[in-house]
Amino acid sequence: MRYFIDPRQRQLFDYTESQLSDVALKRLKSSYHAVYRYVILELMPVTEIGAMFHPSQGRHTKELYSMAGLILLKEFHNWTEAEAVDAYLFDTRIQYALNLGSDNLSLCEKTLQRYQKAIREEKLARKIFDDITNKLIKELDLNIETQRLDSTHVFSDMATFGRTKLMASTLTRFLTQLKKHHGKDFAKVSESLLARYQRKIDKLFAEFKKDQQKRLWLRQQVAEDLHKLIQLFAGHAEIENMKTFKDMLRVFEEQCEVIDAISVDDNDDDDSSQVNIKKSPGSDVMQNPSDSDATYDPYKGQGYQVQLSETCSEDNDVQLITAAIPQTASASDSDAVDLILEDLENSETLPNTLIADTLYGSDENHQTCAKKNIVLHSPVSGKAPKKEVEKTTDAQVRLAQRRQDQQTKEWAKIYNSRAGIEGSIGALKQKTGMVRLRYRGASAVFTSMLLKVAGWNIARAHASAKIRQKIVTILQGGLISIQFSKITRTLGSKQTFRQLQRHLNFK
């Protein structure tokens, strides 16, 4: 049964206010937690979460606004599930932020996981980020005409593997599952192949660590073993449908190639196929079978990234992130401009000027922005050609004009503001732990990224006097709650507070 309490509905009695001193209340009502309670909590997607439960039958759900709000706070503070549950049960500030009170609260990690799964599977993190950002832009009356764009790398909770270890890991994971679920088929695997992978992978590589020639031989051996297993079980529908087999096949196809392959006799270990290791498998390839979505960036490493656009007008009290596009690490910055513009257009926050570094500054991106009446302020890489070309294309003319423009002081003054987003990204990652996440897989990683950025925007908004003044205005409408809270503090105990509630027939 769905259960939620609209946070816009003011309470005659506020349990938290009845328990705190005037000094503590003053600090709490000027804190981030007050912004969360009075501005943000009402934006939680309780309708979408509630659709997963029966409207009137069964046990009550947890209060839906507070559960969605807790998951957002969990990501912003980079809590573990146990830390989030403890905050819900024992932290007065969090109870205040979530509009809970502190009477008869209960929550376990398994329940929290269920609601996290709901937000992840329904892809509600995008809605939470968009609704919060749009609300704060309006409340702070932000100038969004000038924005800056950049990306940052994010690691998931996976180990970093080299190519040989990656192939060996997918192979051993497959053998483990094969033995567990298909014992008779497991018996078909040659004893010599099984013997090579009986030890842990780290021990397998230890004896080859200092000998490059042996390492290359080991890599070739693992590749050939992969190919033998793939051929051995090709056509076996149940085994081919196993995730570990699909991972093994994908890794083999990405890392290796077969030339004039010789059919393998299952009982002959001396047979070998013509398997070659690719010199360069590229970036958009599996990095670890425990996180099959993660890819590779040659400069930043394995994992994911997020494209961020941020306001940068001097008129704003604070700057907020207006768009966040999570991606895998292999995605090109040059291709991100279309995605950012689409996201900004959907939220009606398109700028007049978009400032970005060289990687975003292709002629195609400049033309895309121009069609939307946006100036893409991005430097040109490389030097101008020494010799003039007799016949120039339109793109070359535009490129020459951009080179000329970026020599001016006015151009440099505008571009200098781009550096501010690097400071914002650094602070965001330090504050929210968005350097290495606690998750694996694109769905969980992307959800975490969006919620962390949403939490960051709330924290930045709290630094503005405008949002704090809004809280004061809201609280001025709740003076009766404050007065009754003072009465109950004067009268004494929690029991007195409950008696007064019953006397007034108030629940």
GUTORFI-95346 format. One record per residue (C-alpha): residue in three letters; x, y, z. Coordinates in steps of 0.25 Angstrom, whole numbers, padded with zeros to 4 digits, always signed. Example, Ala and Ser with C-alpha at 12.3 -4.5 7.8 and 13.67 -1.06 7.14 Angstrom:
GUTORFI-95346
Ala+0049-0018+0031/Ser+0055-0004+0029/
//
This chain:
GUTORFI-95346
Met+0000+0000+0000/Arg+0005+0014-0004/Tyr+0009+0023+0007/Phe+0014+0037+0006/Ile+0012+0050+0013/Asp+0013+0063+0004/Pro+0024+0071+0010/Arg+0016+0084+0006/Gln+0006+0081+0016/Arg+0010+0088+0028/Gln+0009+0082+0042/Leu+0002+0088+0054/Phe+0013+0081+0063/Asp+0027+0078+0058/Tyr+0034+0067+0067/Thr+0048+0072+0063/Glu+0045+0086+0068/Ser+0039+0081+0081/Gln+0052+0074+0084/Leu+0063+0084+0081/Ser+0067+0097+0087/Asp+0065+0111+0081/Val+0080+0111+0077/Ala+0080+0097+0071/Leu+0067+0101+0063/Lys+0073+0114+0058/Arg+0085+0106+0052/Leu+0076+0095+0047/Lys+0067+0105+0040/Ser+0078+0112+0033/Ser+0085+0099+0028/Tyr+0086+0091+0016/His+0075+0081+0022/Ala+0065+0092+0023/Val+0067+0095+0008/Tyr+0065+0080+0006/Arg+0052+0079+0014/Tyr+0045+0092+0009/Val+0049+0093-0005/Ile+0055+0079-0010/Leu+0047+0068-0004/Glu+0034+0071-0011/Leu+0041+0069-0024/Met+0043+0054-0021/Pro+0037+0045-0032/Val+0027+0038-0022/Thr+0017+0036-0033/Glu+0026+0028-0041/Ile+0031+0020-0029/Gly+0017+0018-0024/Ala+0013+0012-0037/Met+0021-0001-0033/Phe+0012-0003-0021/His-0003-0006-0019/Pro-0011+0007-0016/Ser-0019+0001-0005/Gln-0015-0013-0002/Gly-0004-0020+0006/Arg+0006-0014+0016/His+0009+0001+0016/Thr+0021+0005+0008/Lys+0032+0013+0015/Glu+0028+0028+0014/Leu+0032+0030-0001/Tyr+0037+0044-0001/Ser+0046+0041+0011/Met+0052+0029+0004/Ala+0054+0035-0009/Gly+0060+0047-0002/Leu+0069+0038+0006/Ile+0075+0031-0006/Leu+0078+0045-0012/Leu+0085+0049+0001/Lys+0092+0035+0002/Glu+0099+0038-0012/Phe+0102+0053-0009/His+0109+0049+0004/Asn+0115+0036-0002/Trp+0109+0028+0009/Thr+0109+0013+0010/Glu+0096+0006+0011/Ala+0098+0004+0026/Glu+0102+0018+0028/Ala+0090+0023+0021/Val+0081+0014+0030/Asp+0088+0019+0042/Ala+0086+0034+0038/Tyr+0071+0031+0035/Leu+0069+0025+0049/Phe+0078+0033+0058/Asp+0082+0047+0051/Thr+0073+0058+0055/Arg+0077+0067+0044/Ile+0074+0056+0033/Gln+0061+0053+0040/Tyr+0058+0068+0039/Ala+0062+0069+0024/Leu+0053+0057+0021/Asn+0041+0062+0029/Leu+0041+0049+0038/Gly+0041+0053+0052/Ser+0048+0042+0061/Asp+0036+0034+0066/Asn+0036+0019+0063/Leu+0045+0020+0051/Ser+0050+0007+0045/Leu+0058+0003+0033/Cys+0068-0008+0029/Glu+0078-0009+0018/Lys+0070-0019+0010/Thr+0058-0009+0009/Leu+0067+0002+0005/Gln+0073-0006-0006/Arg+0059-0009-0011/Tyr+0056+0006-0013/Gln+0070+0008-0019/Lys+0066-0003-0029/Ala+0053+0004-0032/Ile+0060+0017-0035/Arg+0070+0011-0044/Glu+0061+0002-0052/Glu+0051+0013-0054/Lys+0062+0022-0058/Leu+0057+0033-0049/Ala+0071+0039-0046/Arg+0069+0047-0058/Lys+0056+0053-0054/Ile+0061+0056-0040/Phe+0073+0063-0046/Asp+0065+0071-0056/Asp+0054+0075-0046/Ile+0063+0079-0035/Thr+0072+0087-0045/Asn+0060+0094-0052/Lys+0054+0098-0038/Leu+0067+0104-0033/Ile+0069+0112-0046/Lys+0056+0118-0044/Glu+0057+0120-0029/Leu+0071+0127-0030/Asp+0067+0134-0043/Leu+0080+0130-0050/Asn+0085+0136-0062/Ile+0087+0124-0072/Glu+0091+0131-0084/Thr+0106+0128-0083/Gln+0110+0113-0079/Arg+0123+0105-0079/Leu+0125+0091-0083/Asp+0135+0080-0079/Ser+0135+0065-0076/Thr+0142+0057-0064/His+0146+0043-0063/Val+0139+0034-0052/Phe+0144+0020-0048/Ser+0134+0009-0044/Asp+0136-0001-0034/Met+0145-0011-0042/Ala+0159-0016-0043/Thr+0168-0011-0054/Phe+0172-0022-0063/Gly+0183-0024-0074/Arg+0179-0031-0086/Thr+0184-0045-0082/Lys+0178-0044-0069/Leu+0164-0039-0075/Met+0164-0052-0084/Ala+0168-0061-0073/Ser+0158-0055-0064/Thr+0146-0057-0074/Leu+0151-0071-0076/Thr+0152-0075-0061/Arg+0138-0069-0058/Phe+0132-0077-0070/Leu+0139-0090-0065/Thr+0133-0088-0051/Gln+0119-0086-0056/Leu+0120-0098-0065/Lys+0125-0107-0054/Lys+0113-0102-0045/His+0102-0103-0055/His+0107-0113-0066/Gly+0115-0123-0059/Lys+0114-0133-0071/Asp+0119-0123-0081/Phe+0130-0118-0072/Ala+0136-0132-0073/Lys+0138-0130-0087/Val+0149-0119-0084/Ser+0163-0124-0086/Glu+0170-0127-0073/Ser+0183-0119-0077/Leu+0174-0107-0079/Leu+0167-0108-0066/Ala+0181-0110-0059/Arg+0186-0097-0064/Tyr+0175-0089-0057/Gln+0173-0097-0044/Arg+0182-0087-0037/Lys+0177-0073-0035/Ile+0180-0063-0046/Asp+0190-0055-0038/Lys+0198-0067-0036/Leu+0197-0071-0050/Phe+0203-0058-0054/Ala+0214-0057-0043/Glu+0224-0066-0050/Phe+0224-0058-0063/Lys+0224-0044-0056/Lys+0239-0041-0059/Asp+0240-0048-0073/Gln+0234-0041-0084/Gln+0236-0052-0094/Lys+0228-0062-0084/Arg+0217-0052-0083/Leu+0215-0051-0098/Trp+0215-0066-0098/Leu+0205-0067-0087/Arg+0196-0057-0094/Gln+0196-0065-0106/Gln+0193-0078-0098/Val+0181-0071-0091/Ala+0176-0066-0105/Glu+0177-0080-0111/Asp+0170-0086-0099/Leu+0158-0077-0100/His+0157-0081-0115/Lys+0157-0096-0111/Leu+0146-0094-0101/Ile+0137-0085-0111/Gln+0139-0096-0122/Leu+0136-0107-0112/Phe+0123-0102-0107/Ala+0118-0095-0120/Gly+0104-0099-0124/His+0101-0103-0109/Ala+0089-0094-0107/Glu+0088-0094-0092/Ile+0103-0091-0091/Glu+0103-0081-0101/Asn+0092-0073-0094/Met+0101-0073-0081/Lys+0106-0059-0078/Thr+0120-0064-0075/Phe+0120-0070-0089/Lys+0115-0057-0096/Asp+0126-0049-0088/Met+0137-0059-0092/Leu+0132-0059-0107/Arg+0132-0043-0106/Val+0146-0042-0100/Phe+0151-0052-0110/Glu+0145-0045-0122/Glu+0150-0031-0117/Gln+0164-0036-0113/Cys+0168-0047-0123/Glu+0166-0051-0138/Val+0166-0064-0144/Ile+0173-0067-0157/Asp+0171-0080-0165/Ala+0166-0086-0152/Ile+0169-0101-0151/Ser+0157-0110-0145/Val+0160-0114-0131/Asp+0160-0128-0126/Asp+0154-0128-0112/Asn+0163-0139-0107/Asp+0176-0134-0113/Asp+0183-0123-0105/Asp+0194-0122-0116/Asp+0185-0116-0126/Ser+0186-0101-0127/Ser+0177-0091-0135/Gln+0183-0079-0143/Val+0179-0069-0133/Asn+0186-0055-0133/Ile+0185-0044-0122/Lys+0181-0031-0128/Lys+0191-0020-0127/Ser+0181-0010-0123/Pro+0167-0014-0119/Gly+0162+0000-0118/Ser+0155+0007-0106/Asp+0141+0002-0107/Val+0144-0011-0102/Met+0141-0019-0089/Gln+0151-0016-0078/Asn+0146-0025-0067/Pro+0135-0036-0067/Ser+0130-0031-0054/Asp+0126-0018-0061/Ser+0124-0021-0075/Asp+0119-0007-0078/Ala+0132+0000-0075/Thr+0141+0004-0086/Tyr+0155+0011-0088/Asp+0160+0025-0090/Pro+0175+0025-0094/Tyr+0178+0037-0086/Lys+0169+0035-0074/Gly+0168+0020-0072/Gln+0157+0010-0071/Gly+0143+0013-0066/Tyr+0132+0024-0069/Gln+0131+0039-0071/Val+0121+0050-0069/Gln+0119+0062-0078/Leu+0115+0075-0070/Ser+0110+0088-0074/Glu+0110+0099-0063/Thr+0105+0114-0063/Cys+0116+0124-0062/Ser+0110+0138-0061/Glu+0116+0148-0052/Asp+0101+0152-0049/Asn+0099+0139-0041/Asp+0100+0138-0026/Val+0105+0123-0029/Gln+0107+0115-0041/Leu+0099+0102-0044/Ile+0101+0090-0053/Thr+0090+0091-0063/Ala+0093+0078-0071/Ala+0099+0064-0067/Ile+0101+0054-0078/Pro+0107+0041-0072/Gln+0115+0033-0083/Thr+0125+0021-0084/Ala+0140+0025-0084/Ser+0142+0023-0099/Ala+0131+0033-0103/Ser+0137+0045-0110/Asp+0136+0059-0105/Ser+0134+0064-0119/Asp+0121+0056-0120/Ala+0116+0062-0107/Val+0111+0075-0112/Asp+0099+0070-0118/Leu+0095+0062-0106/Ile+0097+0074-0097/Leu+0089+0083-0106/Glu+0078+0073-0106/Asp+0077+0072-0091/Leu+0078+0087-0089/Glu+0067+0089-0100/Asn+0058+0079-0093/Ser+0060+0087-0080/Glu+0058+0100-0086/Thr+0072+0105-0082/Leu+0079+0107-0095/Pro+0090+0118-0094/Asn+0094+0128-0103/Thr+0109+0125-0102/Leu+0115+0112-0099/Ile+0130+0112-0095/Ala+0138+0099-0096/Asp+0152+0094-0099/Thr+0158+0090-0112/Leu+0153+0076-0112/Tyr+0138+0081-0114/Gly+0142+0092-0124/Ser+0140+0084-0137/Asp+0134+0092-0149/Glu+0122+0083-0149/Asn+0119+0086-0134/His+0121+0101-0137/Gln+0111+0099-0148/Thr+0101+0091-0139/Cys+0102+0102-0129/Ala+0100+0113-0139/Lys+0087+0107-0144/Lys+0081+0109-0130/Asn+0087+0123-0129/Ile+0098+0119-0119/Val+0112+0123-0120/Leu+0122+0112-0117/His+0134+0119-0111/Ser+0145+0109-0113/Pro+0160+0110-0117/Val+0165+0105-0130/Ser+0176+0095-0129/Gly+0189+0095-0137/Lys+0196+0107-0145/Ala+0190+0113-0157/Pro+0196+0108-0170/Lys+0208+0116-0175/Lys+0204+0115-0190/Glu+0191+0121-0194/Val+0182+0112-0201/Glu+0176+0116-0215/Lys+0163+0110-0213/Thr+0157+0109-0199/Thr+0145+0102-0194/Asp+0135+0109-0185/Ala+0140+0101-0173/Gln+0154+0106-0175/Val+0149+0121-0176/Arg+0142+0119-0163/Leu+0154+0112-0157/Ala+0163+0124-0161/Gln+0153+0134-0155/Arg+0153+0127-0142/Arg+0168+0127-0141/Gln+0168+0142-0144/Asp+0157+0144-0133/Gln+0164+0136-0122/Gln+0176+0146-0123/Thr+0167+0157-0117/Lys+0167+0161-0103/Glu+0151+0161-0103/Trp+0152+0146-0107/Ala+0162+0142-0097/Lys+0154+0149-0086/Ile+0141+0141-0089/Tyr+0150+0128-0090/Asn+0156+0130-0077/Ser+0143+0127-0070/Arg+0144+0113-0075/Ala+0154+0110-0065/Gly+0144+0111-0054/Ile+0137+0098-0057/Glu+0150+0090-0054/Gly+0149+0096-0040/Ser+0135+0092-0039/Ile+0137+0078-0044/Gly+0149+0076-0034/Ala+0140+0081-0022/Leu+0128+0072-0027/Lys+0137+0060-0028/Gln+0144+0062-0014/Lys+0130+0066-0007/Thr+0122+0054-0013/Gly+0133+0043-0015/Met+0130+0043-0030/Val+0144+0039-0033/Arg+0142+0024-0031/Leu+0128+0020-0029/Arg+0122+0008-0021/Tyr+0115+0002-0033/Arg+0118-0006-0045/Gly+0110-0006-0058/Ala+0105+0006-0066/Ser+0091+0006-0060/Ala+0096+0007-0045/Val+0108+0016-0049/Phe+0099+0026-0057/Thr+0089+0027-0046/Ser+0099+0030-0036/Met+0106+0041-0044/Leu+0092+0048-0047/Leu+0088+0048-0032/Lys+0102+0053-0027/Val+0101+0065-0037/Ala+0087+0068-0032/Gly+0092+0068-0018/Trp+0103+0077-0022/Asn+0094+0087-0028/Ile+0086+0087-0015/Ala+0098+0090-0007/Arg+0102+0101-0016/Ala+0088+0107-0016/His+0089+0107+0000/Ala+0101+0117-0002/Ser+0091+0127-0008/Ala+0084+0137+0001/Lys+0072+0136-0008/Ile+0069+0122-0004/Arg+0071+0124+0010/Gln+0062+0136+0010/Lys+0051+0127+0003/Ile+0053+0117+0015/Val+0050+0129+0025/Thr+0038+0133+0017/Ile+0033+0118+0017/Leu+0035+0117+0032/Gln+0028+0130+0035/Gly+0015+0123+0031/Gly+0018+0112+0041/Leu+0018+0121+0054/Ile+0007+0113+0061/Ser+0016+0100+0060/Ile+0028+0108+0066/Gln+0019+0113+0077/Phe+0013+0099+0081/Ser+0027+0094+0080/Lys+0032+0104+0091/Ile+0020+0100+0099/Thr+0023+0085+0099/Arg+0038+0088+0103/Thr+0033+0096+0114/Leu+0023+0086+0119/Gly+0034+0075+0118/Ser+0033+0061+0113/Lys+0030+0054+0100/Gln+0018+0048+0107/Thr+0013+0062+0109/Phe+0015+0065+0094/Arg+0006+0053+0091/Gln-0005+0056+0101/Leu-0006+0070+0095/Gln-0007+0064+0081/Arg-0018+0055+0086/His-0025+0066+0093/Leu-0026+0074+0080/Asn-0030+0062+0072/Phe-0018+0064+0063/Lys-0010+0053+0056/
//
